């Protein structure tokens, strides 16, 4: 009996162990499968419209892939020469096929068409795109194989522009680029690089465009609803041979907008403030009376002495697009607001720059007997020198033999400064500041050689972010050589910019396709990094550039 009981117990234990083992083995786990699919859809040639045909005018193009696909809404299918793939001709998907209807479209004679599908098609599961997929056919007996390559660059920075259109025109009439689609085109990729493929050898005009997102055509339709936002061109026609033809960079300029007045203010005698629809420095202006101009952002400030101008015209290049009419102010009037400081140096002051005070009106005179500069809390008087800015006399600068890293106190007693209209500051103006150590700054000297003595140049410095550094601008006119010295310059990495001011208007001018005008030439030069208490000399010989 005991033996039977032991046998039964052992049997039950074995059953229990098997049950636990089966439960463990039956725990569901997801299948591992194979490696992740990273290959884009592959074209199945036997089920697709044959590629690279000649004497071909298809009513529809069918491209069938080895898996289900979808269209990437962020990508587009481009056709060169351009065809409007819209409406009934919009590409559609039919199961594994991309179908492009062409019925109703007028195809050019003896032209090679290139449908750049690129990455517009991707597989349904993993989203892998097709790579450099193209469909090519010729309406004539020959498939053209020449190509044109190069870069489209920003006219000012020289950097390549992605997403611009490079177009070629076989129609060499000047009006063609404004009224009809090009013969060929390609969209730029990284660094502004492009390749226009399957081009027929011949002569072409080269035009670059940044099209308005709403545009349906590929030409510079300035009079249309969606004009281009930027345009550029090569001065000379190109001759395409039956191979790859590399061309120089095509500079692209933002299309200038007509200057318009957005508002104005004449709240105080002596000043007319005019708001415009773009940076004020880009706007030309003329008025019937003498005035002093100061640009600040999108505002033009005009200071006058005797009476406000009755009429102010604004525009660009002597072509005026807007007018401001004012009633004249009687001569002999004076401003109603007090003379005051509206901007000044704060924090730690660069010893080379000194103390900068900007007033709300141009200054006529300074009474040094009413100005006190003290060092430290002991109020030790310090000798100083002052200058009124020649271009904008509302700015006053004070310099001294600054003691390194010392605090200073400036007092302008009543009557210390007098403006154009005989009005002096009525109250004492106080300012405290700390002057940095001279050893924390460096000196940068730029020497220009072999300049064109009959030309004008604009020299200025850029910081590491490519921004123009305020106060570094130098205007050079009719000089064969020029030296600029920047003292007490903060350590850092700088670049030098030299603009060829072809029209002597003192600013950089973009190009304009409508008038056949190229942007002004800009050259940039790297400069050795500037260190504290160090001097860097940069020599630029334009004869060797």
Phi, psi and omega per residue, in radians:
X1 nan -0.774 3.119
X2 -1.101 -0.671 3.132
X3 -1.130 -0.694 3.132
X4 -1.157 -0.678 3.120
X5 -1.111 -0.716 3.105
X6 -1.127 -0.709 3.138
X7 -1.117 -0.717 3.125
X8 -1.139 -0.715 3.131
X9 -1.103 -0.749 3.123
X10 -1.083 -0.695 3.138
X11 -1.093 -0.741 3.124
X12 -1.126 -0.669 3.113
X13 -1.120 -0.708 3.123
X14 -1.117 -0.748 3.113
X15 -1.076 -0.725 3.123
X16 -1.100 -0.747 3.119
X17 -1.099 -0.732 3.118
X18 -1.122 -0.687 3.133
X19 -1.084 -0.776 3.117
X20 -1.114 -0.687 3.136
X21 -1.129 -0.733 3.139
X22 -1.139 -0.695 3.119
X23 -1.098 -0.708 3.124
X24 -1.116 -0.743 -3.105
X25 -1.225 -0.428 -3.061
X26 -1.535 0.012 3.130
X27 -1.074 2.123 -3.051
X28 -1.233 2.392 3.055
X29 -2.334 2.534 -3.125
X30 -1.173 2.501 3.115
X31 -1.154 2.462 -3.105
X32 -1.337 -0.640 -3.139
X33 1.178 -2.949 -3.136
X34 -1.638 -2.919 3.112
X35 -1.172 2.672 -3.134
X36 -1.141 2.425 3.138
X37 -1.232 2.122 3.122
X38 -2.108 0.140 -3.087
X39 -1.763 2.320 3.126
X40 -1.267 2.985 3.137
X41 -0.990 2.447 -3.130
X42 -1.876 2.303 -3.128
X43 -1.205 2.322 3.055
X44 -1.694 1.782 -3.008
X45 -1.064 -0.681 -3.066
X46 -1.167 -0.372 -3.111
X47 -1.854 0.080 -3.080
X48 -1.968 2.828 3.006
X49 -1.072 2.248 -3.082
X50 -1.027 2.351 -3.127
X51 -1.460 2.784 3.017
X52 1.050 0.727 3.083
X53 -1.525 2.715 3.044
X54 -2.027 2.841 -3.079
X55 0.846 0.835 -2.985
X56 -2.146 2.257 3.070
X57 -2.334 1.390 -3.026
X58 -1.251 2.554 3.000
X59 -1.496 -0.396 3.122
X60 -2.702 2.564 3.047
X61 -2.004 2.241 3.131
X62 -2.099 2.126 3.095
X63 -2.033 1.974 -3.072
X64 -1.858 2.400 -3.059
X65 -1.977 2.974 -3.077
X66 -1.467 0.089 3.115
X67 -2.733 2.938 3.114
X68 -1.167 2.472 -3.037
X69 -2.321 2.933 3.018
X70 -2.481 2.825 3.120
X71 -1.589 2.380 3.086
X72 -1.453 2.004 -3.100
X73 -1.126 -0.302 -3.134
X74 -1.499 -0.130 -3.124
X75 -1.983 2.765 3.115
X76 -2.254 2.730 3.050
X77 -1.734 2.110 -3.079
X78 -1.899 2.473 -3.129
X79 -2.098 2.323 3.081
X80 -2.253 2.132 -0.090
X81 -1.045 2.725 -3.016
X82 -1.080 2.426 2.980
X83 -2.286 2.427 -3.126
X84 -1.376 1.686 3.124
X85 -1.512 1.205 -3.122
X86 -2.324 2.956 3.104
X87 1.013 -2.225 -3.133
X88 -1.197 -0.231 -3.140
X89 -1.776 0.256 3.130
X90 -1.291 2.321 3.107
X91 -1.052 2.432 -3.140
X92 -2.329 2.864 3.098
X93 -1.840 2.371 3.022
X94 -2.273 1.687 -3.088
X95 1.019 -1.953 -3.112
X96 -1.634 0.195 -3.000
X97 -2.078 2.496 2.934
X98 -1.709 2.135 -3.077
X99 -1.999 2.194 -3.138
X100 -2.050 1.778 3.126
X101 -1.277 2.357 3.129
X102 -2.102 0.003 3.129
X103 -1.004 2.355 3.113
X104 1.580 -0.194 3.111
X105 -1.561 2.429 -3.138
X106 -1.577 1.980 3.129
X107 -1.590 2.450 3.130
X108 -1.256 2.676 3.119
X109 -1.403 2.501 3.025
X110 0.895 0.811 3.137
X111 -2.215 2.508 3.053
X112 -1.639 2.111 3.128
X113 -1.692 2.422 3.117
X114 -2.171 2.051 3.049
X115 -1.694 1.895 -3.135
X116 -1.584 1.714 3.108
X117 -1.376 -0.604 3.081
X118 0.993 -2.115 -3.138
X119 -1.907 0.403 -3.074
X120 -1.270 -0.372 3.127
X121 -1.874 2.353 3.106
X122 -2.440 2.746 -3.115
X123 -1.261 2.716 -2.977
X124 -1.279 -0.552 -3.010
X125 -1.513 -0.971 -3.033
X126 -1.713 -0.236 -3.120
X127 1.320 0.389 3.099
X128 -1.311 2.247 -3.079
X129 -1.523 2.809 2.928
X130 -1.196 2.741 -3.103
X131 -2.100 2.060 3.042
X132 0.903 0.676 3.138
X133 -1.322 2.225 3.128
X134 -2.323 2.547 2.995
X135 -2.113 2.207 -2.994
X136 -2.221 2.389 2.987
X137 -2.662 2.811 3.141
X138 -2.091 2.391 3.067
X139 -1.399 -0.180 3.080
X140 -1.959 -2.952 -3.063
X141 -1.392 -0.105 -3.032
X142 -2.255 2.376 2.973
X143 -1.523 2.032 3.130
X144 -1.244 2.449 -3.058
X145 -2.164 -0.008 3.126
X146 -1.240 2.777 3.115
X147 -2.489 2.758 3.089
X148 -2.222 2.257 -3.101
X149 -2.304 2.783 3.124
X150 2.906 -2.687 -3.126
X151 -2.397 2.588 2.950
X152 -1.886 2.216 -3.034
X153 -2.195 2.718 3.025
X154 -1.163 2.269 -3.037
X155 -1.082 -0.505 -3.102
X156 -1.621 -0.889 -3.053
X157 -1.465 -0.401 -3.075
X158 1.377 0.056 -3.135
X159 -1.443 2.547 -3.138
X160 -1.148 2.549 -3.088
X161 -2.013 2.058 3.098
X162 -1.490 2.493 3.072
X163 1.530 0.179 3.063
X164 -1.587 2.836 3.125
X165 -1.860 2.199 3.023
X166 -1.774 2.112 -3.051
X167 -2.082 2.605 3.089
X168 -2.113 2.312 -3.135
X169 -2.002 2.086 3.001
X170 -1.358 -0.497 3.033
X171 -1.329 1.920 -3.015
X172 -1.569 0.089 3.089
X173 -1.130 2.459 -3.101
X174 -1.021 -0.558 -3.057
X175 -1.398 -0.253 -3.017
X176 -1.066 -0.670 -3.071
X177 -1.204 -0.230 -3.140
X178 -1.835 -0.123 -2.994
X179 -2.258 -0.274 -3.074
X180 -2.511 2.723 -3.139
X181 -1.170 2.672 -3.101
X182 -1.264 2.938 3.077
X183 -1.301 -0.703 3.109
X184 -2.444 2.757 3.020
X185 -2.766 2.810 3.049
X186 -2.562 2.661 3.110
X187 -1.709 2.380 -3.099
X188 -1.290 2.622 3.131
X189 -1.956 -2.652 -3.106
X190 -0.997 2.476 -3.138
X191 1.065 0.352 3.069
X192 1.312 0.236 -3.072
X193 -1.371 2.540 3.126
X194 -2.496 2.737 2.976
X195 -2.431 2.050 3.014
X196 -1.644 1.960 -3.026
X197 -1.770 2.883 3.081
X198 0.939 0.896 -3.139
X199 -1.713 2.439 3.070
X200 -1.364 2.301 3.094
X201 -0.961 2.464 -3.132
X202 2.773 -2.917 -3.122
X203 -1.811 2.433 -3.069
X204 -2.474 2.656 2.952
X205 -1.657 2.399 -3.069
X206 -1.863 2.147 3.130
X207 -2.271 2.385 3.050
X208 -2.003 2.448 -3.100
X209 -2.413 2.579 2.807
X210 -1.934 1.919 -3.036
X211 -1.418 2.617 3.009
X212 -1.145 2.411 -3.103
X213 -0.942 -0.459 -3.116
X214 -1.543 -0.081 -3.056
X215 -1.244 2.464 3.074
X216 -1.904 -0.132 3.106
X217 -1.903 3.040 -3.044
X218 -2.103 0.332 3.098
X219 -1.999 3.000 -3.072
X220 -1.422 1.383 -3.066
X221 -1.526 1.308 -3.078
X222 -1.131 -0.466 -3.117
X223 -1.586 0.013 -3.095
X224 -1.489 -3.109 -3.140
X225 -1.232 -0.579 -3.117
X226 -2.136 1.330 -3.138
X227 -1.202 2.812 3.117
X228 -1.123 2.648 3.107
X229 -1.603 -0.344 3.103
X230 -2.692 2.650 -3.115
X231 -2.656 2.725 3.097
X232 -2.819 2.972 -3.077
X233 -2.817 2.858 2.960
X234 -1.674 2.457 -3.111
X235 -1.110 -0.678 -3.032
X236 -1.824 2.629 3.000
X237 -1.185 2.691 3.074
X238 -1.917 2.600 3.062
X239 -1.910 2.044 -3.086
X240 -1.619 2.133 3.053
X241 -1.678 3.004 -3.047
X242 -1.411 1.070 3.084
X243 -2.900 -2.822 3.056
X244 -1.434 2.300 -3.095
X245 -2.080 1.905 3.131
X246 -1.536 2.336 3.114
X247 -2.121 2.798 -3.098
X248 -1.201 2.918 3.141
X249 -1.008 2.435 3.097
X250 -1.772 1.990 -3.095
X251 -1.366 2.272 -3.113
X252 -1.875 2.197 -3.116
X253 -1.975 2.391 3.019
X254 -1.045 2.357 -3.133
X255 -1.182 2.107 -3.123
X256 -1.100 2.433 3.036
X257 -1.715 2.575 -3.119
X258 -1.135 2.264 3.111
X259 -1.086 2.337 3.097
X260 -2.340 2.596 3.099
X261 -1.472 2.177 -3.141
X262 -1.740 -0.198 3.128
X263 2.947 2.901 3.110
X264 -2.673 2.807 3.125
X265 -2.490 2.389 3.061
X266 -2.308 0.835 -3.019
X267 -1.197 -0.438 -3.097
X268 -2.329 2.578 3.115
X269 -1.086 2.449 3.068
X270 1.689 -0.124 -3.080
X271 -2.457 2.298 2.954
X272 -2.091 2.086 3.103
X273 -1.812 2.166 -3.063
X274 -2.103 2.081 3.043
X275 -1.501 2.412 3.138
X276 -2.224 2.947 -2.997
X277 -1.570 0.378 -3.126
X278 -2.897 3.049 3.087
X279 -0.925 2.291 -3.034
X280 -1.031 -0.564 -3.092
X281 -1.134 -0.288 -3.141
X282 -1.510 -0.065 -3.003
X283 -1.870 2.284 3.027
X284 -1.567 2.688 -3.052
X285 -2.615 2.547 3.011
X286 -2.474 2.571 -3.141
X287 -2.495 2.830 -3.054
X288 -1.387 -0.067 -3.121
X289 -2.291 2.858 3.121
X290 -1.241 2.419 -3.114
X291 -2.635 2.859 2.992
X292 -1.918 2.269 -3.080
X293 -1.863 2.431 3.028
X294 -2.434 2.189 -3.119
X295 -1.714 2.374 3.108
X296 -2.493 1.822 -3.107
X297 1.096 -2.141 3.123
X298 -1.787 0.447 -3.124
X299 -2.156 2.284 3.030
X300 -1.748 2.156 3.114
X301 -1.877 2.124 3.138
X302 -1.935 2.130 3.087
X303 -1.833 2.316 3.127
X304 -2.258 2.743 -3.061
X305 -1.669 -0.826 -2.956
X306 -1.831 -0.848 -3.102
X307 -2.655 2.551 3.130
X308 -1.206 2.575 3.068
X309 -1.072 2.510 3.094
X310 -1.327 -0.623 -3.070
X311 -2.355 2.306 3.105
X312 -2.173 2.166 3.135
X313 -1.860 2.328 3.062
X314 -2.151 2.641 -3.136
X315 3.113 -2.584 3.121
X316 -2.611 2.334 3.084
X317 0.976 0.824 3.100
X318 1.102 0.182 3.022
X319 -1.835 1.866 -2.987
X320 -1.613 2.377 -3.027
X321 -2.079 -0.131 3.127
X322 -2.695 2.706 -3.058
X323 -2.376 2.441 3.059
X324 -2.050 2.161 3.124
X325 -1.823 2.275 3.141
X326 -2.248 2.627 2.993
X327 -1.481 2.308 -3.068
X328 -1.084 2.594 3.089
X329 -1.717 2.386 -3.098
X330 -1.050 2.407 3.065
X331 -1.111 2.597 3.103
X332 1.606 -0.106 3.086
X333 -1.255 2.828 3.122
X334 -2.259 2.698 3.119
X335 -1.092 2.620 3.119
X336 -1.612 -0.436 -3.132
X337 -1.498 2.599 -3.130
X338 -1.244 2.709 3.060
X339 -1.296 2.193 -3.041
X340 -2.593 2.879 3.081
X341 -1.484 2.236 3.129
X342 -1.887 -0.244 3.112
X343 -2.746 2.489 -3.133
X344 -2.743 2.862 3.093
X345 -1.141 2.393 3.136
X346 -2.372 2.884 3.122
X347 1.229 -2.452 3.128
X348 -1.547 2.127 -3.006
X349 -1.636 2.370 3.023
X350 -1.168 2.163 -3.084
X351 -1.103 -0.493 3.125
X352 -1.270 -0.559 -3.142
X353 -1.418 -0.525 -3.115
X354 1.272 -2.879 -3.092
X355 -1.609 2.272 -3.083
X356 -2.026 2.204 3.085
X357 -2.176 2.214 3.098
X358 -1.990 2.213 -3.108
X359 -1.746 2.918 -3.116
X360 -1.388 -0.066 3.070
X361 -2.573 2.730 3.095
X362 -1.067 2.544 -3.107
X363 -1.683 2.551 3.094
X364 -1.878 -0.631 -3.044
X365 -2.653 2.734 3.091
X366 -2.260 2.282 3.092
X367 -1.778 1.724 -3.063
X368 -1.118 -0.381 3.122
X369 -1.204 -0.270 -3.120
X370 -1.861 0.218 3.120
X371 -2.045 2.270 3.133
X372 -2.173 2.292 3.039
X373 -2.123 2.121 -3.087
X374 -2.067 2.630 3.074
X375 -1.917 2.414 3.083
X376 1.073 -3.032 -3.136
X377 -1.426 -0.118 3.137
X378 -1.411 -0.067 3.138
X379 0.959 0.784 3.047
X380 -1.340 2.155 -3.124
X381 -1.148 2.526 -3.096
X382 -2.188 2.325 3.058
X383 -1.236 2.507 -3.094
X384 -2.499 2.919 3.012
X385 -2.200 2.634 3.126
X386 -2.265 2.688 3.030
X387 -2.447 2.488 2.994
X388 -1.774 2.233 -3.087
X389 -1.013 2.257 -3.080
X390 -1.246 -0.539 -3.130
X391 -1.486 -0.593 3.126
X392 -2.379 1.503 -2.997
X393 -1.196 0.130 2.998
X394 -1.422 -0.095 -3.094
X395 -1.802 2.215 3.138
X396 -2.036 2.304 3.110
X397 -2.108 2.397 3.081
X398 -2.072 2.305 3.102
X399 -2.204 2.719 -3.106
X400 -2.733 3.041 3.018
X401 -1.432 1.348 -3.008
X402 -1.089 2.405 2.992
X403 -1.508 2.298 -3.010
X404 -0.925 2.346 3.014
X405 0.869 0.793 -3.140
X406 -1.971 2.594 3.023
X407 -1.417 2.572 3.135
X408 -2.347 2.776 3.102
X409 -2.300 2.242 3.141
X410 -1.993 2.334 3.092
X411 -2.174 2.182 2.989
X412 -1.940 1.818 -3.115
X413 -1.233 2.823 3.094
X414 -0.910 2.324 -3.137
X415 1.505 0.115 -3.112
X416 -1.184 -0.629 -3.137
X417 -2.260 2.527 -3.137
X418 -2.211 2.374 -3.092
X419 -1.565 -3.061 -3.116
X420 -0.978 -0.479 -2.949
X421 -1.806 0.218 3.110
X422 1.414 0.213 3.137
X423 -1.657 2.244 3.140
X424 -1.829 2.820 3.076
X425 -1.117 2.184 -3.050
X426 -1.427 -0.360 -3.068
X427 -2.123 2.860 3.064
X428 -1.286 2.302 3.132
X429 -1.860 2.151 -3.089
X430 -1.975 2.536 3.089
X431 -2.625 2.340 3.046
X432 -2.041 2.548 -3.082
X433 -2.719 2.832 3.019
X434 -2.054 2.301 -3.138
X435 -1.762 2.253 -3.091
X436 -1.285 2.919 3.116
X437 -1.332 2.437 3.139
X438 -1.050 -0.606 -3.084
X439 -1.158 -0.206 3.131
X440 -1.459 0.021 -3.079
X441 -2.214 2.892 3.119
X442 -2.181 -3.128 3.136
X443 -2.182 2.334 -3.139
X444 -2.099 2.179 3.123
X445 -2.072 2.249 3.118
X446 -2.057 2.180 3.127
X447 -2.012 2.106 3.129
X448 -1.805 2.278 3.139
X449 -2.134 2.677 3.075
X450 0.985 0.796 2.967
X451 -1.251 2.763 3.028
X452 -1.351 1.953 -3.047
X453 -1.129 -0.274 3.141
X454 -1.720 0.060 -3.038
X455 -1.980 3.004 3.084
X456 -2.103 2.558 -3.119
X457 -2.346 2.692 2.997
X458 -2.065 2.104 3.111
X459 -1.879 2.321 3.046
X460 -2.731 2.867 -3.085
X461 -1.906 2.573 3.116
X462 -2.049 2.556 3.068
X463 -1.494 -3.054 -3.068
X464 -1.115 -0.414 3.127
X465 -1.554 0.045 3.131
X466 1.463 0.183 -3.137
X467 -1.559 2.483 3.111
X468 -1.226 2.288 -3.127
X469 -1.481 2.143 -3.108
X470 -1.047 2.368 3.076
X471 1.582 -0.035 -3.118
X472 -1.701 -0.043 -3.073
X473 -1.227 2.333 3.026
X474 -2.278 2.299 3.116
X475 -1.795 2.190 -3.034
X476 -2.055 2.125 -3.118
X477 -2.286 2.243 3.052
X478 0.925 0.935 3.092
X479 -2.234 2.495 3.072
X480 -1.590 -0.377 3.108
X481 -2.609 2.685 -3.101
X482 -2.709 2.454 3.088
X483 -2.181 2.218 3.084
X484 -1.995 2.311 -3.119
X485 -2.145 2.122 3.141
X486 -1.947 1.883 -3.128
X487 -1.674 2.806 -3.140
X488 0.867 0.934 -3.134
X489 -1.719 2.368 -3.113
X490 -1.127 2.445 3.096
X491 -1.010 2.535 -3.128
X492 2.815 -3.046 3.118
X493 -1.867 2.200 -3.083
X494 -2.254 2.769 2.983
X495 -2.204 2.640 3.113
X496 -1.749 2.417 3.119
X497 -2.116 2.271 3.125
X498 -2.180 2.044 -3.118
X499 -1.842 2.265 3.055
X500 -1.467 1.850 -3.074
X501 -1.475 1.475 -2.976
X502 -1.174 -0.492 -3.113
X503 -1.885 0.175 3.030
X504 1.000 0.634 3.130
X505 -1.802 0.090 3.015
X506 1.358 0.290 3.115
X507 -2.601 2.897 3.064
X508 -1.411 2.293 -3.140
X509 -2.011 2.256 3.059
X510 -1.267 2.902 3.077
X511 -1.408 2.962 3.108
X512 -2.573 1.928 -3.110
X513 -1.019 -0.610 -3.082
X514 -1.066 -0.529 -3.101
X515 -1.933 0.170 3.140
X516 1.100 0.559 -3.066
X517 -1.849 2.182 3.103
X518 -1.465 2.701 3.063
X519 -1.150 2.682 3.099
X520 -1.167 2.557 -3.075
X521 -1.216 2.305 3.081
X522 -2.138 2.216 3.059
X523 -2.059 2.412 3.122
X524 -2.162 2.516 -3.072
X525 -2.325 2.346 3.093
X526 -1.263 2.572 3.137
X527 -2.188 2.457 3.083
X528 -0.994 2.370 -3.142
X529 -0.938 2.408 -3.126
X530 -1.609 2.280 3.111
X531 -1.894 2.851 3.115
X532 -1.115 2.480 3.114
X533 0.958 0.724 -3.083
X534 -2.427 2.757 3.096
X535 -2.180 2.314 3.115
X536 -2.047 2.295 3.090
X537 -1.990 2.269 3.125
X538 -2.112 2.107 3.122
X539 -1.886 2.210 3.100
X540 -2.111 2.010 3.116
X541 -1.820 1.834 -3.065
X542 -1.195 -0.275 3.097
X543 -1.229 -0.339 -3.109
X544 -1.943 0.340 -3.128
X545 -1.990 nan nan
